[in-house]
Amino acid sequence: MTQTDDFGFGTQIRKSPYFDATVRWGAQGFSVYNHMYIPRDFGNPEQNFWNLVNEAILCDVAVERQVEITGADAAKFVQMMTPRDLSKMAVGQCKYILITNADGGILNDPILLRLAENHFWISLADSDILLWAQGLAVHSGMDVSICEPDVSPLQLQGPNSGLIMQALFGEEIMDLKYYWHRELELDGIPLIVSRTGWSSELGYELYLRDSSYGDALWERIMAAGMEYGLKPGHTSSIRRIEGGMLSYHADADINTNPFELGFDRLVNLDMEAEFIGKAALKRIKEEGVTRKQIGLIIDCDPLQGPNTTFWPINKGDETIGKVTSAVYSPRLKQNIALAMVSVDHAVLGADVEVVTKSGPTRATMVEFPFYDPKKQIAAA
């Protein structure tokens, strides 16, 4: 019996093809995302942050389960699922999209990959979009096939990730543009490689297309990255909050609409194509939102890890919103947070009270992202 055979809660939570490798390389704790284990602890989260922003980290993100959509009507079907206009999306391109329901609520905020004219992958955040898509297909009248393929992503992120990718694939990989992908092989291992990631840093995702190669792929990347300071790691709450990146179920959920998040650019209400939630989103835009996402600087001692509950935000005797994600940034030397507040109180520079687990404390509303707001690092 190996060290990992008796880990976990039963067979209903799936282990990734990289699970054993991450344990060998020091993973000490896991959480559950899309019904799978995801490494969340390789020791010190602050050191993980510095490894990411100074060198590079390799993360097991096989929890980004794929929904594969093929068939003659695949493009039309995918457009029905999202308010973002996909009419100019090319084969080989990736796009950040929102999936909305009939009320305009956000069900997921995935990355969409177009592998061929009628072949798409939806690389998921944490919700059951495979079931949603299969349900939509039943009565759609469209010629589509929807399944979960044998695909398991890894994220290679950080300023040295490009050097590591060159060591693995050669100089031609440097031609891969931000939010594009290509089909490659590494020592006979079949991959889709994209210039994407959940870190706000330069980075790549390697989509393994045969789970039997999981251990070999992990070890091959780690070996190539050693001279460039590559460390095993986990997605960094510090860096993603610095970058204003959403975490589904925390910063957005089924009751959140795109306009509350300032995602107007991801909604095209003028396109001819009908998508689910179009009428509701038209109404919401006309009437205006009642809540708005803002940034906060929280004035207290450094937070010891991210918040695990939604902290109330008060103005006088009135509760005006909630903190959705908060963390201490060692680079900015501040407690930073994303929050959802009443639009009437969303005033930059205004002081409010946040009720943390240690009690009430002062906070100030600010613009976000807190670092590299134009995403120049990731897109370089």
VMD Tcl script that draws the C-alpha trace (Angstrom):
set ca {
  {0.00 0.00 0.00}
  {1.43 3.39 -1.00}
  {1.37 6.49 1.09}
  {-1.63 7.87 -0.80}
  {-3.84 4.80 -1.03}
  {-5.66 5.54 2.22}
  {-5.91 9.31 1.76}
  {-9.24 11.04 1.49}
  {-12.98 10.67 1.78}
  {-13.77 7.76 -0.52}
  {-14.00 7.06 -4.21}
  {-16.58 9.82 -4.82}
  {-13.78 12.40 -4.76}
  {-11.48 11.87 -7.73}
  {-7.70 12.02 -7.62}
  {-5.86 13.62 -10.51}
  {-3.21 11.85 -12.61}
  {-0.66 14.02 -10.77}
  {-1.89 13.26 -7.25}
  {0.86 10.85 -6.23}
  {3.53 13.10 -7.75}
  {2.31 16.14 -5.80}
  {2.47 14.15 -2.55}
  {6.01 13.01 -3.38}
  {6.95 16.62 -4.02}
  {5.60 17.86 -0.69}
  {1.87 18.50 -0.91}
  {0.63 18.58 2.68}
  {-3.02 19.48 2.29}
  {-5.81 19.32 -0.27}
  {-9.26 20.78 -0.77}
  {-12.06 19.66 -3.09}
  {-12.89 21.47 -6.35}
  {-15.16 20.08 -9.07}
  {-15.41 16.85 -7.04}
  {-11.63 16.36 -7.20}
  {-8.71 16.84 -4.82}
  {-6.58 19.92 -5.47}
  {-3.29 20.58 -3.64}
  {-3.58 23.69 -1.44}
  {-0.54 23.41 0.83}
  {3.12 22.92 0.02}
  {4.27 24.43 3.30}
  {4.28 28.21 3.46}
  {1.73 30.06 1.26}
  {3.86 33.22 1.38}
  {6.88 31.28 0.08}
  {4.67 29.78 -2.62}
  {3.76 33.35 -3.63}
  {7.39 34.42 -3.83}
  {8.28 31.27 -5.80}
  {5.54 32.22 -8.27}
  {6.43 35.89 -8.75}
  {10.23 35.48 -8.70}
  {10.79 32.15 -10.50}
  {8.13 29.58 -11.39}
  {5.74 27.03 -9.89}
  {4.05 23.92 -11.28}
  {0.45 23.40 -10.13}
  {-1.87 20.43 -10.46}
  {-5.09 21.97 -11.81}
  {-6.66 18.82 -13.25}
  {-9.74 20.01 -11.31}
  {-10.31 22.33 -14.29}
  {-12.40 19.56 -15.76}
  {-13.18 19.88 -19.46}
  {-16.54 19.90 -21.15}
  {-16.00 18.81 -24.76}
  {-18.54 19.95 -27.35}
  {-18.41 18.57 -30.88}
  {-20.84 18.17 -33.77}
  {-22.13 20.20 -36.70}
  {-23.82 22.73 -34.41}
  {-21.03 22.97 -31.80}
  {-20.21 26.63 -32.46}
  {-23.86 27.66 -32.37}
  {-24.41 25.68 -29.17}
  {-21.40 27.19 -27.37}
  {-22.56 30.69 -28.35}
  {-25.95 29.90 -26.81}
  {-24.21 29.27 -23.49}
  {-22.39 32.60 -23.18}
  {-23.11 36.32 -23.59}
  {-19.61 36.90 -25.02}
  {-19.56 37.29 -28.80}
  {-17.64 34.32 -30.23}
  {-18.25 35.11 -33.91}
  {-14.59 36.02 -34.50}
  {-13.04 33.29 -32.34}
  {-10.46 31.45 -34.41}
  {-9.32 27.84 -34.24}
  {-6.37 27.82 -31.83}
  {-7.73 30.68 -29.74}
  {-8.79 30.76 -26.09}
  {-11.31 33.15 -24.53}
  {-12.35 33.93 -20.98}
  {-16.14 33.63 -20.95}
  {-19.09 33.70 -18.60}
  {-21.82 31.06 -18.65}
  {-25.15 32.55 -17.61}
  {-28.59 31.20 -16.75}
  {-31.99 32.57 -17.78}
  {-31.87 35.14 -14.96}
  {-28.48 36.45 -16.05}
  {-26.75 34.78 -13.11}
  {-23.23 33.48 -13.55}
  {-22.93 29.67 -13.49}
  {-19.22 29.50 -14.29}
  {-16.36 31.66 -15.59}
  {-14.25 29.23 -17.61}
  {-11.67 29.41 -20.37}
  {-13.01 28.33 -23.76}
  {-10.63 26.66 -26.23}
  {-11.45 26.17 -29.91}
  {-9.57 23.09 -31.12}
  {-11.27 22.87 -34.53}
  {-14.16 24.46 -36.39}
  {-16.68 22.32 -34.48}
  {-14.58 21.16 -31.53}
  {-14.50 23.09 -28.23}
  {-13.30 22.56 -24.68}
  {-14.74 24.50 -21.76}
  {-12.08 24.52 -19.02}
  {-14.15 24.87 -15.89}
  {-14.19 26.78 -12.67}
  {-15.93 25.04 -9.77}
  {-19.44 24.06 -10.89}
  {-21.16 21.23 -12.78}
  {-21.37 22.70 -16.28}
  {-21.15 19.26 -17.91}
  {-24.62 18.51 -16.52}
  {-25.90 21.97 -17.52}
  {-24.62 21.57 -21.08}
  {-26.01 18.06 -21.46}
  {-29.37 19.27 -20.15}
  {-29.43 22.17 -22.61}
  {-28.62 19.84 -25.47}
  {-31.59 17.53 -24.84}
  {-34.20 19.97 -26.15}
  {-31.99 22.25 -28.23}
  {-32.58 20.49 -31.53}
  {-28.89 20.96 -32.29}
  {-26.45 18.37 -33.59}
  {-23.96 18.26 -30.72}
  {-22.15 15.68 -28.64}
  {-21.15 16.63 -25.10}
  {-18.83 14.68 -22.82}
  {-15.87 14.95 -20.45}
  {-12.68 13.91 -22.28}
  {-9.59 12.39 -20.69}
  {-7.87 15.77 -20.24}
  {-5.92 16.94 -17.18}
  {-4.33 20.42 -17.09}
  {-1.17 21.52 -15.32}
  {-0.24 25.16 -14.79}
  {3.36 26.30 -15.23}
  {3.38 29.89 -14.02}
  {5.90 32.60 -13.20}
  {8.55 34.74 -14.90}
  {10.78 31.74 -15.68}
  {7.97 29.68 -17.20}
  {8.93 30.73 -20.71}
  {12.51 29.55 -20.22}
  {11.26 26.20 -18.93}
  {8.90 25.86 -21.89}
  {11.83 26.54 -24.25}
  {13.80 23.80 -22.53}
  {10.88 21.43 -23.04}
  {9.65 22.36 -26.53}
  {12.31 24.52 -28.17}
  {12.37 28.19 -29.11}
  {9.31 27.95 -31.36}
  {7.08 27.83 -28.27}
  {7.87 31.52 -27.72}
  {5.68 32.32 -30.74}
  {2.60 31.19 -28.82}
  {0.53 34.31 -28.16}
  {-1.41 35.18 -25.02}
  {-4.74 33.32 -24.99}
  {-3.83 31.01 -27.88}
  {-3.05 27.29 -27.83}
  {-1.46 24.62 -29.98}
  {-1.27 20.83 -30.15}
  {2.13 19.41 -29.17}
  {3.85 16.24 -28.01}
  {6.52 15.95 -25.33}
  {8.44 12.66 -25.41}
  {5.39 11.06 -26.99}
  {2.98 12.58 -24.43}
  {-0.02 14.20 -26.20}
  {-0.76 17.77 -25.10}
  {-2.61 20.96 -25.83}
  {-0.48 23.89 -24.58}
  {-1.97 27.34 -23.99}
  {-0.67 30.74 -22.89}
  {-3.14 31.00 -20.03}
  {-3.27 30.56 -16.26}
  {-4.85 31.61 -13.00}
  {-1.99 33.66 -11.60}
  {-1.74 37.08 -13.33}
  {1.86 36.09 -14.14}
  {3.46 34.90 -17.35}
  {2.29 31.32 -17.65}
  {1.24 28.28 -19.60}
  {-1.26 25.48 -19.17}
  {-0.43 22.00 -20.40}
  {-3.55 19.93 -21.06}
  {-2.57 16.26 -20.84}
  {-4.68 14.17 -23.24}
  {-3.94 10.75 -21.73}
  {-4.07 10.43 -17.93}
  {-1.74 7.40 -17.94}
  {1.14 9.82 -18.56}
  {0.40 11.99 -15.50}
  {3.35 10.97 -13.38}
  {5.79 11.08 -16.30}
  {4.67 14.55 -17.40}
  {4.98 16.02 -13.89}
  {8.49 14.62 -13.43}
  {9.61 15.70 -16.91}
  {8.58 19.31 -16.30}
  {10.11 19.43 -12.83}
  {13.39 18.04 -14.17}
  {13.52 20.63 -16.97}
  {12.69 23.43 -14.54}
  {15.25 22.72 -11.83}
  {17.92 25.06 -13.21}
  {15.31 27.83 -13.47}
  {14.17 27.59 -9.86}
  {10.94 25.70 -10.54}
  {9.09 24.59 -7.40}
  {5.96 22.49 -6.91}
  {3.17 24.79 -5.86}
  {-0.49 25.63 -5.62}
  {-2.64 28.40 -7.06}
  {-1.82 31.52 -5.02}
  {-4.67 33.32 -3.27}
  {-2.29 36.22 -2.66}
  {-1.42 36.72 -6.32}
  {-4.89 36.16 -7.70}
  {-6.41 38.72 -5.29}
  {-3.61 41.16 -6.13}
  {-4.61 40.66 -9.77}
  {-8.34 40.96 -9.10}
  {-9.03 37.46 -10.43}
  {-12.35 35.90 -9.46}
  {-12.81 32.72 -7.50}
  {-16.19 31.18 -8.31}
  {-18.39 30.61 -5.24}
  {-16.42 33.35 -3.44}
  {-16.45 36.47 -5.65}
  {-19.26 35.33 -7.96}
  {-22.04 32.78 -7.94}
  {-25.42 31.99 -9.48}
  {-26.87 35.17 -7.92}
  {-24.17 37.45 -9.36}
  {-24.58 39.07 -12.77}
  {-21.79 40.25 -15.09}
  {-22.56 43.96 -14.69}
  {-22.05 43.82 -10.91}
  {-18.49 42.66 -11.63}
  {-17.80 45.29 -14.29}
  {-17.74 42.58 -16.97}
  {-19.62 44.58 -19.58}
  {-16.92 43.63 -22.13}
  {-17.96 39.97 -21.79}
  {-21.59 40.70 -22.67}
  {-22.75 41.61 -26.18}
  {-26.44 42.38 -26.11}
  {-26.44 43.64 -29.70}
  {-25.33 40.47 -31.47}
  {-27.91 38.57 -33.46}
  {-27.20 35.28 -31.74}
  {-29.54 34.35 -28.92}
  {-27.90 33.24 -25.71}
  {-29.33 32.10 -22.41}
  {-29.95 35.09 -20.17}
  {-30.06 37.70 -22.96}
  {-33.45 39.14 -22.02}
  {-32.57 39.24 -18.32}
  {-29.22 40.92 -18.95}
  {-30.88 43.54 -21.17}
  {-33.28 44.32 -18.34}
  {-30.51 44.46 -15.73}
  {-28.47 46.83 -17.88}
  {-31.45 49.12 -18.43}
  {-32.46 49.18 -14.77}
  {-28.92 49.36 -13.40}
  {-27.28 47.18 -10.78}
  {-27.86 47.42 -7.04}
  {-24.45 46.01 -6.08}
  {-20.92 46.56 -7.30}
  {-17.60 44.80 -6.82}
  {-14.91 46.99 -5.25}
  {-11.45 46.66 -3.74}
  {-10.64 47.18 -0.08}
  {-7.56 47.90 1.99}
  {-8.24 46.48 5.46}
  {-6.43 48.31 8.25}
  {-5.43 45.66 10.79}
  {-2.58 43.32 11.60}
  {-1.55 41.04 8.69}
  {-4.27 38.48 8.02}
  {-3.22 34.92 8.72}
  {-4.45 33.31 5.53}
  {-7.54 34.09 3.45}
  {-11.00 34.63 4.92}
  {-13.13 31.51 5.25}
  {-16.46 33.33 5.75}
  {-18.01 36.39 4.12}
  {-17.16 39.31 6.40}
  {-19.88 41.97 6.77}
  {-19.13 45.52 5.64}
  {-20.84 48.25 7.65}
  {-21.34 51.97 7.17}
  {-22.66 53.41 10.38}
  {-25.48 51.15 11.54}
  {-26.11 49.74 8.07}
  {-24.63 46.58 6.55}
  {-23.79 47.58 2.97}
  {-22.05 44.48 1.65}
  {-19.59 41.67 2.25}
  {-15.92 40.85 1.82}
  {-15.68 37.95 -0.61}
  {-11.88 37.36 -0.72}
  {-9.25 38.82 1.61}
  {-5.55 38.13 2.16}
  {-2.35 39.81 3.30}
  {-0.01 40.74 0.44}
  {3.62 40.57 1.59}
  {4.67 42.51 -1.52}
  {2.22 45.37 -0.97}
  {2.49 45.06 2.82}
  {-1.28 45.50 3.09}
  {-4.40 43.46 3.71}
  {-6.23 43.50 0.38}
  {-9.73 42.30 -0.42}
  {-12.41 41.98 -3.05}
  {-15.89 42.90 -1.89}
  {-19.46 43.30 -3.07}
  {-21.23 46.41 -1.78}
  {-24.39 48.38 -2.36}
  {-23.90 50.59 -5.41}
  {-25.03 53.63 -3.40}
  {-22.06 53.16 -1.06}
  {-19.42 52.16 -3.64}
  {-17.33 55.33 -3.36}
  {-13.58 55.16 -3.86}
  {-11.72 56.51 -0.87}
  {-14.66 56.02 1.50}
  {-14.00 54.46 4.89}
  {-16.10 51.53 6.09}
  {-16.05 48.96 8.87}
  {-15.24 45.32 8.15}
  {-16.11 42.71 10.75}
  {-13.21 40.25 10.53}
  {-12.88 37.13 12.62}
  {-10.91 39.26 15.09}
  {-13.62 41.90 15.28}
  {-14.50 45.22 13.62}
  {-11.74 47.12 11.83}
  {-11.45 50.10 9.50}
  {-11.16 49.61 5.74}
  {-10.96 51.89 2.70}
  {-12.58 51.34 -0.70}
  {-10.03 51.42 -3.53}
  {-9.61 50.54 -7.18}
  {-8.41 47.08 -8.12}
  {-6.51 45.11 -9.43}
  {-4.03 45.99 -6.73}
  {-0.94 45.06 -8.78}
  {-0.23 45.27 -12.53}
  {-3.80 46.44 -13.27}
  {-3.38 46.25 -17.07}
  {-2.17 42.61 -16.95}
  {1.06 43.54 -18.71}
  {3.02 40.77 -16.95}
  {0.79 37.91 -18.10}
  {0.37 39.26 -21.62}
  {4.05 40.11 -22.22}
}
mol new
graphics top color blue
foreach p $ca { graphics top sphere $p radius 0.5 }
foreach p [lrange $ca 0 end-1] q [lrange $ca 1 end] { graphics top cylinder $p $q radius 0.2 }
display resetview
